[in-house]
Amino acid sequence: MSLTTRLENYIEGILFELQREDQDEMLIQIGNSDSYLRDELIYQSFGRLIFSHQLDAIELNKF
């Protein structure tokens, strides 16, 4: 399953959490020229991870 599909599923509530590998890939792809992946999926997913407290202070400092 692609990162795009996993993030779509996460935002739609089909997946309830993202694996560490997904978060790492999000960081790698955050500068991607694909605006849908970058703006709609990665930014929204990071926001959701932060507001749902799925990232602790140590993890946030890594980003």
PyMOL Python script that loads the backbone (N, CA, C, O; Angstrom):
from pymol import cmd

cmd.read_pdbstr("""\
ATOM      1  N   MET A   1       0.849  -1.170   0.000  1.00  0.00           N
ATOM      2  CA  MET A   1       0.000   0.000   0.000  1.00  0.00           C
ATOM      3  C   MET A   1       0.901   1.242   0.000  1.00  0.00           C
ATOM      4  O   MET A   1       1.880   1.303   0.745  1.00  0.00           O
ATOM      5  N   SER A   2       0.577   2.196  -0.811  1.00  0.00           N
ATOM      6  CA  SER A   2       1.396   3.406  -0.950  1.00  0.00           C
ATOM      7  C   SER A   2       1.186   4.346   0.232  1.00  0.00           C
ATOM      8  O   SER A   2       0.207   4.228   0.968  1.00  0.00           O
ATOM      9  N   LEU A   3       2.119   5.278   0.402  1.00  0.00           N
ATOM     10  CA  LEU A   3       1.991   6.279   1.451  1.00  0.00           C
ATOM     11  C   LEU A   3       0.708   7.083   1.248  1.00  0.00           C
ATOM     12  O   LEU A   3      -0.005   7.368   2.210  1.00  0.00           O
ATOM     13  N   THR A   4       0.416   7.444   0.021  1.00  0.00           N
ATOM     14  CA  THR A   4      -0.800   8.209  -0.271  1.00  0.00           C
ATOM     15  C   THR A   4      -2.031   7.465   0.228  1.00  0.00           C
ATOM     16  O   THR A   4      -2.887   8.057   0.886  1.00  0.00           O
ATOM     17  N   THR A   5      -2.130   6.200  -0.071  1.00  0.00           N
ATOM     18  CA  THR A   5      -3.283   5.403   0.349  1.00  0.00           C
ATOM     19  C   THR A   5      -3.355   5.279   1.863  1.00  0.00           C
ATOM     20  O   THR A   5      -4.433   5.395   2.445  1.00  0.00           O
ATOM     21  N   ARG A   6      -2.216   5.045   2.502  1.00  0.00           N
ATOM     22  CA  ARG A   6      -2.205   4.927   3.965  1.00  0.00           C
ATOM     23  C   ARG A   6      -2.641   6.236   4.617  1.00  0.00           C
ATOM     24  O   ARG A   6      -3.401   6.225   5.586  1.00  0.00           O
ATOM     25  N   LEU A   7      -2.163   7.363   4.090  1.00  0.00           N
ATOM     26  CA  LEU A   7      -2.544   8.656   4.662  1.00  0.00           C
ATOM     27  C   LEU A   7      -4.013   8.975   4.402  1.00  0.00           C
ATOM     28  O   LEU A   7      -4.689   9.520   5.276  1.00  0.00           O
ATOM     29  N   GLU A   8      -4.509   8.649   3.231  1.00  0.00           N
ATOM     30  CA  GLU A   8      -5.943   8.830   2.952  1.00  0.00           C
ATOM     31  C   GLU A   8      -6.770   8.013   3.940  1.00  0.00           C
ATOM     32  O   GLU A   8      -7.757   8.503   4.489  1.00  0.00           O
ATOM     33  N   ASN A   9      -6.363   6.772   4.160  1.00  0.00           N
ATOM     34  CA  ASN A   9      -7.078   5.912   5.110  1.00  0.00           C
ATOM     35  C   ASN A   9      -7.004   6.459   6.529  1.00  0.00           C
ATOM     36  O   ASN A   9      -7.974   6.362   7.280  1.00  0.00           O
ATOM     37  N   TYR A  10      -5.873   7.028   6.902  1.00  0.00           N
ATOM     38  CA  TYR A  10      -5.711   7.611   8.231  1.00  0.00           C
ATOM     39  C   TYR A  10      -6.629   8.824   8.399  1.00  0.00           C
ATOM     40  O   TYR A  10      -7.319   8.943   9.411  1.00  0.00           O
ATOM     41  N   ILE A  11      -6.640   9.711   7.424  1.00  0.00           N
ATOM     42  CA  ILE A  11      -7.471  10.910   7.500  1.00  0.00           C
ATOM     43  C   ILE A  11      -8.958  10.549   7.498  1.00  0.00           C
ATOM     44  O   ILE A  11      -9.757  11.198   8.172  1.00  0.00           O
ATOM     45  N   GLU A  12      -9.324   9.519   6.744  1.00  0.00           N
ATOM     46  CA  GLU A  12     -10.725   9.096   6.673  1.00  0.00           C
ATOM     47  C   GLU A  12     -11.146   8.269   7.885  1.00  0.00           C
ATOM     48  O   GLU A  12     -12.322   7.932   8.024  1.00  0.00           O
ATOM     49  N   GLY A  13     -10.204   7.942   8.757  1.00  0.00           N
ATOM     50  CA  GLY A  13     -10.540   7.181   9.963  1.00  0.00           C
ATOM     51  C   GLY A  13     -10.539   5.678   9.777  1.00  0.00           C
ATOM     52  O   GLY A  13     -10.969   4.942  10.665  1.00  0.00           O
ATOM     53  N   ILE A  14     -10.063   5.214   8.637  1.00  0.00           N
ATOM     54  CA  ILE A  14      -9.968   3.769   8.398  1.00  0.00           C
ATOM     55  C   ILE A  14      -8.782   3.198   9.162  1.00  0.00           C
ATOM     56  O   ILE A  14      -8.864   2.108   9.728  1.00  0.00           O
ATOM     57  N   LEU A  15      -7.678   3.940   9.177  1.00  0.00           N
ATOM     58  CA  LEU A  15      -6.525   3.610  10.021  1.00  0.00           C
ATOM     59  C   LEU A  15      -6.560   4.551  11.217  1.00  0.00           C
ATOM     60  O   LEU A  15      -6.821   5.745  11.066  1.00  0.00           O
ATOM     61  N   PHE A  16      -6.298   4.019  12.400  1.00  0.00           N
ATOM     62  CA  PHE A  16      -6.373   4.838  13.607  1.00  0.00           C
ATOM     63  C   PHE A  16      -5.021   5.362  14.066  1.00  0.00           C
ATOM     64  O   PHE A  16      -4.953   6.268  14.896  1.00  0.00           O
ATOM     65  N   GLU A  17      -3.951   4.799  13.533  1.00  0.00           N
ATOM     66  CA  GLU A  17      -2.618   5.308  13.832  1.00  0.00           C
ATOM     67  C   GLU A  17      -1.700   5.001  12.672  1.00  0.00           C
ATOM     68  O   GLU A  17      -1.960   4.110  11.863  1.00  0.00           O
ATOM     69  N   LEU A  18      -0.626   5.755  12.609  1.00  0.00           N
ATOM     70  CA  LEU A  18       0.371   5.549  11.568  1.00  0.00           C
ATOM     71  C   LEU A  18       1.604   4.916  12.186  1.00  0.00           C
ATOM     72  O   LEU A  18       1.986   5.238  13.311  1.00  0.00           O
ATOM     73  N   GLN A  19       2.204   4.037  11.457  1.00  0.00           N
ATOM     74  CA  GLN A  19       3.423   3.390  11.908  1.00  0.00           C
ATOM     75  C   GLN A  19       4.578   4.388  11.863  1.00  0.00           C
ATOM     76  O   GLN A  19       4.519   5.387  11.147  1.00  0.00           O
ATOM     77  N   ARG A  20       5.605   4.112  12.620  1.00  0.00           N
ATOM     78  CA  ARG A  20       6.793   4.975  12.642  1.00  0.00           C
ATOM     79  C   ARG A  20       7.380   5.121  11.236  1.00  0.00           C
ATOM     80  O   ARG A  20       7.859   6.194  10.870  1.00  0.00           O
ATOM     81  N   GLU A  21       7.341   4.048  10.456  1.00  0.00           N
ATOM     82  CA  GLU A  21       7.864   4.087   9.092  1.00  0.00           C
ATOM     83  C   GLU A  21       7.073   5.080   8.236  1.00  0.00           C
ATOM     84  O   GLU A  21       7.638   5.765   7.384  1.00  0.00           O
ATOM     85  N   ASP A  22       5.770   5.148   8.471  1.00  0.00           N
ATOM     86  CA  ASP A  22       4.938   6.115   7.743  1.00  0.00           C
ATOM     87  C   ASP A  22       5.331   7.540   8.115  1.00  0.00           C
ATOM     88  O   ASP A  22       5.436   8.405   7.245  1.00  0.00           O
ATOM     89  N   GLN A  23       5.546   7.786   9.399  1.00  0.00           N
ATOM     90  CA  GLN A  23       5.941   9.111   9.854  1.00  0.00           C
ATOM     91  C   GLN A  23       7.298   9.497   9.271  1.00  0.00           C
ATOM     92  O   GLN A  23       7.495  10.642   8.863  1.00  0.00           O
ATOM     93  N   ASP A  24       8.225   8.557   9.229  1.00  0.00           N
ATOM     94  CA  ASP A  24       9.538   8.826   8.630  1.00  0.00           C
ATOM     95  C   ASP A  24       9.408   9.149   7.151  1.00  0.00           C
ATOM     96  O   ASP A  24      10.064  10.063   6.651  1.00  0.00           O
ATOM     97  N   GLU A  25       8.563   8.401   6.449  1.00  0.00           N
ATOM     98  CA  GLU A  25       8.350   8.646   5.021  1.00  0.00           C
ATOM     99  C   GLU A  25       7.672   9.992   4.797  1.00  0.00           C
ATOM    100  O   GLU A  25       7.951  10.668   3.806  1.00  0.00           O
ATOM    101  N   MET A  26       6.789  10.386   5.702  1.00  0.00           N
ATOM    102  CA  MET A  26       6.152  11.696   5.608  1.00  0.00           C
ATOM    103  C   MET A  26       7.204  12.802   5.671  1.00  0.00           C
ATOM    104  O   MET A  26       7.124  13.777   4.925  1.00  0.00           O
ATOM    105  N   LEU A  27       8.180  12.655   6.552  1.00  0.00           N
ATOM    106  CA  LEU A  27       9.252  13.649   6.650  1.00  0.00           C
ATOM    107  C   LEU A  27      10.073  13.718   5.373  1.00  0.00           C
ATOM    108  O   LEU A  27      10.454  14.800   4.927  1.00  0.00           O
ATOM    109  N   ILE A  28      10.341  12.566   4.793  1.00  0.00           N
ATOM    110  CA  ILE A  28      11.111  12.519   3.549  1.00  0.00           C
ATOM    111  C   ILE A  28      10.330  13.195   2.425  1.00  0.00           C
ATOM    112  O   ILE A  28      10.908  13.905   1.602  1.00  0.00           O
ATOM    113  N   GLN A  29       9.017  12.975   2.391  1.00  0.00           N
ATOM    114  CA  GLN A  29       8.173  13.460   1.294  1.00  0.00           C
ATOM    115  C   GLN A  29       7.568  14.839   1.527  1.00  0.00           C
ATOM    116  O   GLN A  29       6.825  15.336   0.680  1.00  0.00           O
ATOM    117  N   ILE A  30       7.873  15.468   2.666  1.00  0.00           N
ATOM    118  CA  ILE A  30       7.223  16.744   2.995  1.00  0.00           C
ATOM    119  C   ILE A  30       7.542  17.848   1.980  1.00  0.00           C
ATOM    120  O   ILE A  30       6.790  18.817   1.874  1.00  0.00           O
ATOM    121  N   GLY A  31       8.619  17.720   1.251  1.00  0.00           N
ATOM    122  CA  GLY A  31       8.959  18.690   0.216  1.00  0.00           C
ATOM    123  C   GLY A  31       8.564  18.243  -1.181  1.00  0.00           C
ATOM    124  O   GLY A  31       8.984  18.854  -2.164  1.00  0.00           O
ATOM    125  N   ASN A  32       7.773  17.202  -1.286  1.00  0.00           N
ATOM    126  CA  ASN A  32       7.347  16.652  -2.564  1.00  0.00           C
ATOM    127  C   ASN A  32       6.592  17.707  -3.368  1.00  0.00           C
ATOM    128  O   ASN A  32       5.835  18.496  -2.803  1.00  0.00           O
ATOM    129  N   SER A  33       6.794  17.723  -4.665  1.00  0.00           N
ATOM    130  CA  SER A  33       6.120  18.702  -5.518  1.00  0.00           C
ATOM    131  C   SER A  33       4.641  18.366  -5.749  1.00  0.00           C
ATOM    132  O   SER A  33       3.896  19.196  -6.271  1.00  0.00           O
ATOM    133  N   ASP A  34       4.216  17.174  -5.370  1.00  0.00           N
ATOM    134  CA  ASP A  34       2.811  16.783  -5.479  1.00  0.00           C
ATOM    135  C   ASP A  34       2.032  17.473  -4.356  1.00  0.00           C
ATOM    136  O   ASP A  34       2.105  17.064  -3.197  1.00  0.00           O
ATOM    137  N   SER A  35       1.288  18.523  -4.713  1.00  0.00           N
ATOM    138  CA  SER A  35       0.609  19.325  -3.696  1.00  0.00           C
ATOM    139  C   SER A  35      -0.454  18.538  -2.942  1.00  0.00           C
ATOM    140  O   SER A  35      -0.699  18.811  -1.766  1.00  0.00           O
ATOM    141  N   TYR A  36      -1.084  17.578  -3.583  1.00  0.00           N
ATOM    142  CA  TYR A  36      -2.091  16.764  -2.888  1.00  0.00           C
ATOM    143  C   TYR A  36      -1.425  15.961  -1.778  1.00  0.00           C
ATOM    144  O   TYR A  36      -1.900  15.969  -0.642  1.00  0.00           O
ATOM    145  N   LEU A  37      -0.342  15.275  -2.085  1.00  0.00           N
ATOM    146  CA  LEU A  37       0.371  14.488  -1.079  1.00  0.00           C
ATOM    147  C   LEU A  37       0.886  15.398   0.033  1.00  0.00           C
ATOM    148  O   LEU A  37       0.693  15.110   1.215  1.00  0.00           O
ATOM    149  N   ARG A  38       1.528  16.475  -0.338  1.00  0.00           N
ATOM    150  CA  ARG A  38       2.157  17.372   0.632  1.00  0.00           C
ATOM    151  C   ARG A  38       1.122  18.120   1.471  1.00  0.00           C
ATOM    152  O   ARG A  38       1.142  18.033   2.699  1.00  0.00           O
ATOM    153  N   ASP A  39       0.220  18.855   0.819  1.00  0.00           N
ATOM    154  CA  ASP A  39      -0.682  19.760   1.523  1.00  0.00           C
ATOM    155  C   ASP A  39      -1.897  19.068   2.119  1.00  0.00           C
ATOM    156  O   ASP A  39      -2.283  19.346   3.254  1.00  0.00           O
ATOM    157  N   GLU A  40      -2.489  18.183   1.364  1.00  0.00           N
ATOM    158  CA  GLU A  40      -3.724  17.547   1.820  1.00  0.00           C
ATOM    159  C   GLU A  40      -3.478  16.357   2.741  1.00  0.00           C
ATOM    160  O   GLU A  40      -4.232  16.131   3.687  1.00  0.00           O
ATOM    161  N   LEU A  41      -2.435  15.607   2.465  1.00  0.00           N
ATOM    162  CA  LEU A  41      -2.235  14.376   3.228  1.00  0.00           C
ATOM    163  C   LEU A  41      -1.174  14.494   4.319  1.00  0.00           C
ATOM    164  O   LEU A  41      -1.450  14.192   5.480  1.00  0.00           O
ATOM    165  N   ILE A  42       0.017  14.922   3.967  1.00  0.00           N
ATOM    166  CA  ILE A  42       1.097  14.952   4.957  1.00  0.00           C
ATOM    167  C   ILE A  42       0.822  16.005   6.022  1.00  0.00           C
ATOM    168  O   ILE A  42       0.881  15.691   7.211  1.00  0.00           O
ATOM    169  N   TYR A  43       0.524  17.242   5.639  1.00  0.00           N
ATOM    170  CA  TYR A  43       0.286  18.292   6.632  1.00  0.00           C
ATOM    171  C   TYR A  43      -0.903  17.948   7.522  1.00  0.00           C
ATOM    172  O   TYR A  43      -0.836  18.109   8.741  1.00  0.00           O
ATOM    173  N   GLN A  44      -1.982  17.479   6.922  1.00  0.00           N
ATOM    174  CA  GLN A  44      -3.156  17.118   7.719  1.00  0.00           C
ATOM    175  C   GLN A  44      -2.862  15.953   8.656  1.00  0.00           C
ATOM    176  O   GLN A  44      -3.329  15.933   9.795  1.00  0.00           O
ATOM    177  N   SER A  45      -2.095  14.991   8.181  1.00  0.00           N
ATOM    178  CA  SER A  45      -1.767  13.838   9.017  1.00  0.00           C
ATOM    179  C   SER A  45      -0.887  14.243  10.192  1.00  0.00           C
ATOM    180  O   SER A  45      -1.098  13.779  11.312  1.00  0.00           O
ATOM    181  N   PHE A  46       0.102  15.110   9.947  1.00  0.00           N
ATOM    182  CA  PHE A  46       0.927  15.584  11.056  1.00  0.00           C
ATOM    183  C   PHE A  46       0.059  16.350  12.061  1.00  0.00           C
ATOM    184  O   PHE A  46       0.220  16.181  13.270  1.00  0.00           O
ATOM    185  N   GLY A  47      -0.839  17.172  11.579  1.00  0.00           N
ATOM    186  CA  GLY A  47      -1.738  17.890  12.482  1.00  0.00           C
ATOM    187  C   GLY A  47      -2.575  16.951  13.318  1.00  0.00           C
ATOM    188  O   GLY A  47      -2.751  17.152  14.519  1.00  0.00           O
ATOM    189  N   ARG A  48      -3.080  15.944  12.681  1.00  0.00           N
ATOM    190  CA  ARG A  48      -3.906  14.959  13.407  1.00  0.00           C
ATOM    191  C   ARG A  48      -3.071  14.195  14.430  1.00  0.00           C
ATOM    192  O   ARG A  48      -3.534  13.947  15.544  1.00  0.00           O
ATOM    193  N   LEU A  49      -1.851  13.823  14.067  1.00  0.00           N
ATOM    194  CA  LEU A  49      -0.968  13.131  15.007  1.00  0.00           C
ATOM    195  C   LEU A  49      -0.679  14.002  16.227  1.00  0.00           C
ATOM    196  O   LEU A  49      -0.646  13.511  17.355  1.00  0.00           O
ATOM    197  N   ILE A  50      -0.473  15.285  15.995  1.00  0.00           N
ATOM    198  CA  ILE A  50      -0.161  16.200  17.094  1.00  0.00           C
ATOM    199  C   ILE A  50      -1.381  16.408  17.995  1.00  0.00           C
ATOM    200  O   ILE A  50      -1.280  16.275  19.215  1.00  0.00           O
ATOM    201  N   PHE A  51      -2.511  16.729  17.410  1.00  0.00           N
ATOM    202  CA  PHE A  51      -3.701  17.029  18.210  1.00  0.00           C
ATOM    203  C   PHE A  51      -4.308  15.809  18.882  1.00  0.00           C
ATOM    204  O   PHE A  51      -5.051  15.949  19.853  1.00  0.00           O
ATOM    205  N   SER A  52      -4.008  14.623  18.387  1.00  0.00           N
ATOM    206  CA  SER A  52      -4.513  13.408  19.035  1.00  0.00           C
ATOM    207  C   SER A  52      -3.488  12.831  20.015  1.00  0.00           C
ATOM    208  O   SER A  52      -3.678  11.744  20.560  1.00  0.00           O
ATOM    209  N   HIS A  53      -2.399  13.577  20.229  1.00  0.00           N
ATOM    210  CA  HIS A  53      -1.352  13.198  21.183  1.00  0.00           C
ATOM    211  C   HIS A  53      -0.698  11.862  20.848  1.00  0.00           C
ATOM    212  O   HIS A  53      -0.306  11.116  21.745  1.00  0.00           O
ATOM    213  N   GLN A  54      -0.582  11.562  19.557  1.00  0.00           N
ATOM    214  CA  GLN A  54       0.108  10.354  19.123  1.00  0.00           C
ATOM    215  C   GLN A  54       1.597  10.592  18.984  1.00  0.00           C
ATOM    216  O   GLN A  54       2.364   9.649  18.789  1.00  0.00           O
ATOM    217  N   LEU A  55       2.012  11.846  19.082  1.00  0.00           N
ATOM    218  CA  LEU A  55       3.432  12.201  19.084  1.00  0.00           C
ATOM    219  C   LEU A  55       3.732  12.847  20.427  1.00  0.00           C
ATOM    220  O   LEU A  55       3.046  13.785  20.833  1.00  0.00           O
ATOM    221  N   ASP A  56       4.743  12.355  21.115  1.00  0.00           N
ATOM    222  CA  ASP A  56       5.119  12.973  22.381  1.00  0.00           C
ATOM    223  C   ASP A  56       6.135  14.086  22.140  1.00  0.00           C
ATOM    224  O   ASP A  56       6.565  14.307  21.008  1.00  0.00           O
ATOM    225  N   ALA A  57       6.512  14.781  23.200  1.00  0.00           N
ATOM    226  CA  ALA A  57       7.406  15.939  23.078  1.00  0.00           C
ATOM    227  C   ALA A  57       8.743  15.564  22.460  1.00  0.00           C
ATOM    228  O   ALA A  57       9.295  16.339  21.679  1.00  0.00           O
ATOM    229  N   ILE A  58       9.265  14.415  22.786  1.00  0.00           N
ATOM    230  CA  ILE A  58      10.547  13.968  22.229  1.00  0.00           C
ATOM    231  C   ILE A  58      10.426  13.767  20.726  1.00  0.00           C
ATOM    232  O   ILE A  58      11.306  14.174  19.967  1.00  0.00           O
ATOM    233  N   GLU A  59       9.344  13.144  20.300  1.00  0.00           N
ATOM    234  CA  GLU A  59       9.141  12.921  18.864  1.00  0.00           C
ATOM    235  C   GLU A  59       8.935  14.247  18.127  1.00  0.00           C
ATOM    236  O   GLU A  59       9.432  14.423  17.015  1.00  0.00           O
ATOM    237  N   LEU A  60       8.213  15.164  18.736  1.00  0.00           N
ATOM    238  CA  LEU A  60       7.998  16.476  18.097  1.00  0.00           C
ATOM    239  C   LEU A  60       9.313  17.219  17.914  1.00  0.00           C
ATOM    240  O   LEU A  60       9.502  17.900  16.907  1.00  0.00           O
ATOM    241  N   ASN A  61      10.213  17.100  18.862  1.00  0.00           N
ATOM    242  CA  ASN A  61      11.510  17.763  18.743  1.00  0.00           C
ATOM    243  C   ASN A  61      12.343  17.181  17.611  1.00  0.00           C
ATOM    244  O   ASN A  61      13.193  17.876  17.054  1.00  0.00           O
ATOM    245  N   LYS A  62      12.116  15.921  17.259  1.00  0.00           N
ATOM    246  CA  LYS A  62      12.835  15.292  16.140  1.00  0.00           C
ATOM    247  C   LYS A  62      12.401  15.911  14.817  1.00  0.00           C
ATOM    248  O   LYS A  62      13.190  15.997  13.876  1.00  0.00           O
ATOM    249  N   PHE A  63      11.130  16.347  14.749  1.00  0.00           N
ATOM    250  CA  PHE A  63      10.603  16.898  13.515  1.00  0.00           C
ATOM    251  C   PHE A  63      11.026  18.328  13.389  1.00  0.00           C
ATOM    252  O   PHE A  63      10.685  18.989  12.408  1.00  0.00           O
TER     253      PHE A  63
END
""", "prot")
cmd.dss("prot")
cmd.show_as("cartoon", "prot")
cmd.util.cbc("prot")
cmd.orient("prot")
